[in-house]
Amino acid sequence: SVFSILLPTMSCFKGRIICFLFAIFGFLPQECNSFGLSPRETKPSRYKPINEETETNDPLRRQIVSSIPFLALGLPANAAETPAEAIRLISSKTIPGLGPPDVYYPAYFVGRWKTTRIISSSDDPFFKDLENLGVKLPIQVTSESRFVPYDAGKDFQQIDDANPNNVPAVADRSFNEKSYYTALSQEIDRLYSSSKSMPSIQSINWTPTNPNVLSMDYSDGSSKEVKVTKRSSDVSNDGSNLFSSEFRRITAVPSSPSGIAGGIPSIYKSRVLTKWRQGNSNDVIDGIEILYNEAGVLGDKSTDPLQLGIGGSGAISSLYGGDSKDLADWRSTKTKILMERM
């Protein structure tokens, strides 16, 4: 038989192990008799083939079977899945060239939050224009944010704030963007009521199955599309700290004088860095956000016709060389965030 060929070629220790396994399942080949008490002994072994008559009376089998529960106690149990493991498992399903399909948050993010943002500093043209109108930083904006289980499905409107499976969360980007934009517009109107109001959001398009594209149409006929082109994130082992980074391409279409879309679109790059930290409980979360927007190029061009198109001759060129005329001009906005569960 196969046993008569294989068992004699094994060391005594390996042979005994295999015979023990056979004995557990009620079958002991005759060839196991060659593995006696001593590795060098070939005298008849006390291990006998198991049959119906000796199955219940064999002392070896009773000893092995009775020891199984104690052996099981010594085996390490499967550790409970930590927040970091759950997020990394989902995030591992990366899209080539993009990264994870979305930014995944620990399960305690699920729910509605009163979100207070303090825009502390910015050199972005938007806030520079407000500063020229008399609206100084910092500006405090209070809005509502929403996070849902990542497996909530296509329609977030049909679920409550429960997370029965305790799975990682994702941001409801359309809800959060509209809530923040509306609150920012109202705050600017309050601070400088005579300035031109920000156009309201007329429609917003975003689906959780394709979280990389967010499109907005405004009441003045303008529109904007935010498309994530690359992202990454990291979470601490206990889920109390989370960092995320997203590169975005923003296409803005201004309104025409007639109040309808049709202006020349502008395309610029953007990057948003966010760090979250859990508070003393699951009901408070602190965050810091730094938003970088590309405001054209530095354009440090030379006035010398002989150097036209080669590079600049100003202070920027002295730092970055002749290619400074095409160097992106990045503007940053820093915001402190406090989220309190509603």
C-alpha positions in Angstrom: 0.0 0.0 0.0 1.0 3.7 -0.1 1.5 3.6 3.7 4.0 0.7 3.4 6.0 2.8 0.9 5.9 6.2 2.6 6.0 5.5 6.4 9.2 3.4 6.4 11.1 6.3 4.6 10.1 8.8 7.3 12.0 9.6 10.5 10.6 8.0 13.7 9.4 11.4 14.9 7.5 12.3 11.7 6.1 8.8 11.5 4.7 9.0 15.0 3.1 12.4 14.3 1.3 11.0 11.2 0.2 7.9 13.1 -1.2 10.1 15.9 -3.3 12.0 13.3 -4.6 8.8 11.8 -5.5 7.6 15.3 -7.5 10.7 16.0 -9.7 10.0 13.0 -10.2 6.4 13.9 -7.8 4.8 11.4 -4.3 3.4 12.2 -2.4 1.7 9.3 -0.6 -1.5 10.2 2.7 0.1 9.1 2.5 2.3 12.2 3.5 -0.7 14.3 7.1 -0.1 13.3 7.1 3.2 15.3 7.5 2.0 18.8 8.2 3.8 22.1 11.9 4.3 21.3 13.1 5.8 18.0 15.6 3.0 17.6 13.3 0.1 18.6 11.5 -2.0 16.1 9.8 -4.3 18.5 6.0 -4.5 18.2 4.4 -1.3 19.2 1.6 -0.8 21.7 -0.2 1.1 19.0 -2.6 -1.3 17.3 -4.8 -0.8 14.3 -8.1 0.6 15.2 -11.2 -1.4 14.4 -14.8 -1.6 15.6 -13.8 -3.9 18.6 -10.9 -1.8 19.9 -12.2 1.6 18.9 -13.7 2.4 22.2 -11.3 0.5 24.4 -8.0 1.6 23.0 -6.2 3.7 25.7 -4.1 5.7 23.2 -7.1 6.9 21.2 -8.9 7.8 24.4 -5.9 9.8 25.5 -5.5 11.6 22.2 -9.2 12.5 21.8 -9.6 13.6 25.4 -6.6 16.0 25.0 -8.1 17.8 22.0 -9.9 20.4 24.0 -6.8 21.3 25.9 -4.8 21.5 22.7 -7.4 23.9 21.3 -7.1 26.1 24.4 -3.4 26.6 23.6 -4.1 27.7 20.0 -4.2 31.5 19.5 -7.7 32.7 18.7 -8.3 34.9 15.7 -7.8 38.5 17.0 -10.7 40.8 16.6 -10.3 43.0 13.5 -8.9 46.4 14.5 -10.1 49.7 12.9 -6.7 50.0 11.1 -6.9 46.4 9.7 -10.5 47.0 8.5 -9.6 50.2 6.7 -6.4 48.8 5.2 -8.2 45.8 3.9 -10.7 47.9 2.0 -8.0 50.4 0.9 -5.9 47.6 -0.5 -8.3 47.3 -3.4 -6.5 50.1 -5.1 -7.2 51.5 -8.6 -4.1 51.6 -10.7 -2.7 55.2 -10.9 -5.4 56.4 -8.4 -5.0 54.6 -5.1 -7.8 53.5 -2.8 -11.4 54.0 -4.3 -12.2 56.4 -1.4 -10.9 57.7 1.9 -12.1 55.3 4.6 -12.6 56.5 8.1 -12.9 54.5 11.4 -16.4 53.2 12.2 -17.1 55.9 14.9 -17.2 58.6 12.2 -20.6 57.3 11.1 -23.4 59.8 11.9 -24.1 63.5 11.7 -21.7 66.1 13.0 -21.8 69.8 13.9 -18.6 70.9 12.1 -16.9 74.1 13.1 -14.2 75.3 10.7 -11.8 78.2 11.5 -10.0 79.4 8.4 -6.9 80.8 10.0 -4.8 81.8 7.1 -4.8 81.9 3.3 -3.1 83.5 0.3 -5.7 82.1 -2.1 -7.1 84.7 -4.5 -10.6 84.1 -3.2 -9.7 85.1 0.4 -7.4 87.8 -0.8 -10.3 89.4 -2.6 -12.4 89.2 0.5 -9.6 90.8 2.5 -9.6 93.7 0.1 -13.3 94.1 0.8 -12.7 94.2 4.5 -13.4 90.5 5.4 -10.4 89.6 7.5 -9.2 86.1 8.5 -9.8 84.1 10.7 -13.3 83.2 9.6 -15.4 80.7 11.6 -17.9 78.7 9.6 -20.3 76.2 11.3 -22.0 73.6 9.1 -23.2 70.0 9.2 -21.2 67.0 8.0 -22.3 63.5 7.4 -20.5 60.1 7.3 -22.1 56.8 6.4 -21.0 53.1 6.4 -19.0 52.4 3.3 -21.4 49.6 2.4 -24.5 51.9 2.6 -25.3 51.4 -1.1 -26.1 53.9 -3.8 -28.6 56.0 -2.1 -27.4 57.5 1.2 -30.8 59.2 1.7 -32.5 55.8 2.6 -30.4 55.0 5.6 -30.1 56.2 9.2 -27.1 57.0 11.2 -26.7 53.5 12.6 -23.7 51.3 11.8 -24.8 47.8 12.9 -21.9 46.0 11.2 -19.3 48.4 12.7 -17.7 48.9 9.3 -15.5 51.8 8.1 -17.1 55.0 7.1 -17.0 57.3 4.0 -17.9 60.9 3.7 -21.1 62.0 2.0 -19.3 64.4 -0.2 -22.3 66.0 -1.8 -24.0 66.7 1.5 -20.9 68.0 3.2 -19.9 70.2 0.3 -23.3 71.8 -0.1 -23.6 72.3 3.7 -20.2 74.0 4.0 -20.6 76.1 0.9 -23.9 77.4 2.1 -22.6 78.2 5.6 -19.6 80.0 4.2 -21.7 82.1 1.9 -24.0 83.1 4.8 -21.0 83.9 7.0 -19.4 86.1 4.3 -22.8 87.9 3.8 -23.0 88.5 7.5 -19.4 89.9 7.7 -19.7 92.1 4.6 -23.3 92.4 3.6 -22.6 95.0 0.9 -20.3 92.7 -1.1 -21.6 90.6 -3.9 -23.0 87.4 -2.5 -21.7 84.0 -3.5 -24.0 82.3 -6.0 -26.0 79.5 -4.4 -25.6 75.9 -5.5 -28.4 75.0 -7.9 -27.6 71.4 -8.3 -24.9 69.0 -7.2 -24.0 65.7 -8.7 -22.1 62.9 -6.9 -22.5 59.2 -6.5 -20.9 57.0 -3.8 -20.2 54.4 -6.4 -18.0 56.9 -8.2 -16.7 59.2 -5.4 -14.0 60.7 -7.5 -16.1 63.2 -9.4 -18.2 66.0 -7.8 -20.0 68.4 -10.1 -21.8 71.6 -9.1 -24.0 74.1 -11.0 -24.5 77.5 -9.5 -27.4 80.0 -9.7 -25.4 82.5 -11.8 -24.9 79.9 -14.6 -21.3 79.0 -13.6 -20.2 75.5 -12.8 -17.3 73.6 -11.2 -16.1 70.0 -11.4 -13.8 68.5 -8.8 -12.1 65.2 -9.9 -9.8 63.3 -7.6 -6.8 62.0 -9.7 -4.8 60.4 -6.9 -5.2 59.7 -3.2 -3.6 58.0 -0.2 -4.4 57.6 3.5 -3.0 56.1 6.6 -4.6 55.2 10.0 -3.1 54.4 13.4 -3.6 50.9 14.8 -6.3 52.0 17.2 -8.1 54.2 14.7 -7.6 57.3 16.8 -5.6 59.2 14.1 -6.1 59.4 10.4 -4.2 61.1 7.6 -5.4 61.5 4.0 -4.1 63.2 0.9 -6.0 63.8 -2.4 -4.8 65.3 -5.6 -7.6 66.9 -7.6 -8.2 68.5 -11.0 -10.7 71.3 -10.9 -12.5 72.6 -13.9 -14.3 75.9 -13.4 -16.7 77.4 -16.0 -17.6 81.0 -15.4 -21.0 82.4 -16.3 -21.5 84.6 -19.3 -22.9 88.2 -19.1 -26.3 86.8 -19.9 -26.3 84.7 -16.8 -25.8 81.3 -18.5 -22.9 79.0 -18.7 -20.6 79.6 -21.6 -17.5 81.3 -20.3 -14.0 80.1 -21.0 -13.3 77.2 -18.6 -10.2 77.2 -16.4 -8.4 74.0 -15.3 -6.1 74.0 -12.3 -4.6 71.5 -9.9 -5.4 71.2 -6.2 -4.3 69.1 -3.3 -6.0 68.7 0.1 -4.2 67.3 3.2 -6.3 66.4 6.2 -5.4 65.0 9.6 -8.0 63.8 12.1 -7.6 62.9 15.8 -10.2 61.3 18.0 -11.2 63.4 21.1 -11.8 62.1 24.6 -14.8 60.1 23.3 -16.3 59.0 20.0 -18.4 62.1 20.0 -15.6 64.6 19.4 -13.1 64.7 16.5 -10.4 67.3 15.9 -9.0 68.0 12.4 -6.5 70.1 10.5 -6.9 70.7 6.8 -4.4 72.4 4.4 -5.7 73.1 0.9 -3.4 73.9 -2.0 -4.7 75.4 -5.1 -2.8 76.2 -8.3 -3.2 79.9 -9.1 -1.6 79.8 -12.6 2.1 80.0 -12.9 4.7 82.2 -11.3 5.4 83.7 -14.7 8.8 85.2 -13.9 9.6 86.0 -17.5 12.5 88.1 -18.7 11.9 91.4 -20.5 15.0 90.8 -22.5 13.9 89.8 -26.1 17.0 87.6 -26.4 15.8 85.6 -23.4 12.1 85.6 -24.3 10.7 82.1 -23.7 13.9 80.9 -22.0 13.2 82.0 -18.4 13.0 84.9 -16.0 15.6 87.1 -14.5 14.0 88.0 -11.3 14.2 86.7 -7.7 12.2 83.6 -8.5 14.5 82.7 -11.4 17.5 83.0 -9.2 16.0 80.3 -6.9 14.4 77.9 -9.5 16.4 78.6 -12.7 15.2 79.4 -16.2 12.1 77.2 -16.0 10.5 79.4 -13.5 8.2 81.0 -16.1 6.1 77.7 -16.0 6.5 77.0 -12.3 3.1 76.4 -10.6 2.0 79.1 -8.2 0.5 77.2 -5.3 -1.7 79.1 -2.8 -2.5 77.5 0.6 -5.5 77.7 3.0 -5.2 76.4 6.5 -8.3 75.4 8.5 -8.8 74.0 12.0 -11.8 71.7 12.3 -13.9 70.5 15.3 -16.6 67.9 14.8 -19.2 67.3 17.6 -21.8 64.6 17.2 -25.3 65.8 16.8 
